[in-house]
Amino acid sequence: MKTITNQALEPVINNIDKAIQSHRFWVRSIMHTLVCDEEPSSKDLSESAHKLCEFGCWYYGPQPEKLERLQAYAVIETHHINLHVATAELLRKKISNVVISQEDLDVFFGHIDLFLNTLEQFRREVYTLLYNRDPLTGVFNRRSFDEELNKLQDLVSKDANLACIVILDLDYFKKINDSFGHTKGDEVLRQTAEVVQQKLRNIDKVFRYGGEEFVISLFHTSKAEAYQVAERIRESIASMNIVFEGNSVNVTASFGIAEVASNINAEQAVVLADKALYQAKKNGRNRVEIFEC
């Protein structure tokens, strides 16, 4: 499961802003056509009008996979199509000298409002992603971790579900920076984050917690299941072979796990997972330890 990087999100914000501005200008041109007897554009009369406008060209182009999962993304398409269909109906009435009623105009302006409001909602969702992401790795940042802890706590408190916190720390990461430089270290962090994401479900989240430290929240997961997840990630990290300017770097990581339970809240679970991580380091690194009460 790949993250959406800040580099991928920033153009999305720009394209949404362009769509809002371009459609406002477009509405003016439609009004000129209707009121001033200007010749309608063949593009606006086309059944594919929603794909031919500036926004449509962007929307139907290649997009990051997770962007398409945002709630407002699919809704935008429906409102956008309806807007262009309503516009084409108005223009055909004008061409056929059919009187355009107040109701026709109300429907048209209603579609404009729905489309632009949904675009604004989509922009807020994308901006939230951008604001809550670590710019280097693309995973969630420390700022968004507090919200996740509240979700975990609510889940366990209300539904008596299982949840776990996993903390991982790259072993001897300082040596990588000292030996190969911070650029190489940054690449190690990026690839580690990608490997972690690939081993998680859609409902799980990974956060960059510190310099070379990541936290994973696992919903509906027992300690035994969390151990299996951590082991798969540990093995994948250990098998990475990162080549940079002819230098090959192998990396390992240590893991600590703690359960969020009725008697252990989410914040306490983070502290306990950190203690388990310390034990993993003490026991030789490149291993997974579970905190046991």
Secondary structure, 3 states (H helix, E strand, C coil): CCCCCHHHHHHHHHHHHHHHHHHHHHHHHHHHHHHHCCCCCHHHHCCCHHHHCHHHHHHCCCCCHHHHHCHHHHHHHHHHHHHHHHHHHHHHHHHCCCCCCHHHHHHHHHHHHHHHHHHHHHHHHHHHHHHCECCCCCCECHHHHHHHHHHHHHHHHHHCCCEEEEEEEECCHHHHHHHHCHHHHHHHHHHHHHHHHHCCCCCCEEEECCCCEEEEEEECCCHHHHHHHHHHHHHHHHCCCEEECCEEECCCEEEEEEEEECCECHHHHHHHHHHHHHHHHHCCCCCEEECCC
